[in-house]
């Protein structure tokens, strides 16, 4: 009975893993590429100001990648008046 339960759990785990990873893509960028930056509009207001956040754009602007910090972490060239960290995580 224990072997049947373990087999069913392993089968369910692999099925859930396939479903979760179905729409994920590995994204790799190079230094010098221009990328869009998506921020939480109610929290990070130093990059772009707006009056109505629900109707605002999903992405703010394109920014230049200046350095690759890790495998999925990149340093962007942000405006000097922005109060957010220069290194962003790609997911």
N, C-alpha and C positions, 0 to 999 in steps of 0.2 A: 504494500500500500504506500509506503514511504517513497519508493522508486517512482510510482505512478504520479504522486503529488509533485515530486521534484521535476519530473519530465514535463508535466503540465505547466509548472511555474517557469521553467526555462523557455518553453515554447511561447508562453504569454509575454515574457520579457523581451524575447527577440522580435515578436510581432509589434509590441509597443515601441521598441527602439526604431524599427523600420518606419512606423507611422510618424514618429517624432522627427526623424531626420529626413523625411521625404522632401520638404521644401527648403532645407538649409543648404547654403552654398558656401564654400570656402572662398573668401574674398582676399585677394592679395593686391597690394598697390605698390607702386615704385616711387622713389623720391622724384619730385618734380610733377607728379600727377595733381590734378585739381579735383577735389572731392566736395560733395555737399555735406554740410554739418547740420545735424538734427539735435535740437536741445529741448528741454522741457520749458515751454513758454512761460509758465507761471513762476518758475524759479530763477532761470537765467535770463534776466532782462538787460544785461549789460551789452549784449551783442546787437540786438535789434529791439527797438521799442515799437509798440503798437497799441491801439486803443481796444481792439476787439480780438482776443486771442483765439476764439473759436473759429473765426473766419480767416485767420492768418494762414500763411503758407506753411506747409509741413516741414520744409527745409529752409534754412536761412540764406545761405550764400555759398559760393564755391571758395575754398581755401586751399592754399598750396601746401603739399606735404614736404616738410623740410628734412625730416629725419625719421628713420625706422627704429623705434625704441625696443620693441619686442616683436614676437611673431604676429601679434594682432594689435599692437599699440603703435600709434603714429603721432609724431609731433607736427602740429599745424602752424602755419604763419597766420595768427589771428591779429585783429586790430589791437592797437596799443591800449585803447580804452576798455577793452573787455576784461572782466574780472573772473574769468574761468581759467582752468588749467590748460596749458598748451598741448598736453598729451591726451589723446582720446583713444578709446577702445573701440575696435570694430567688431561687430557681432552680426 
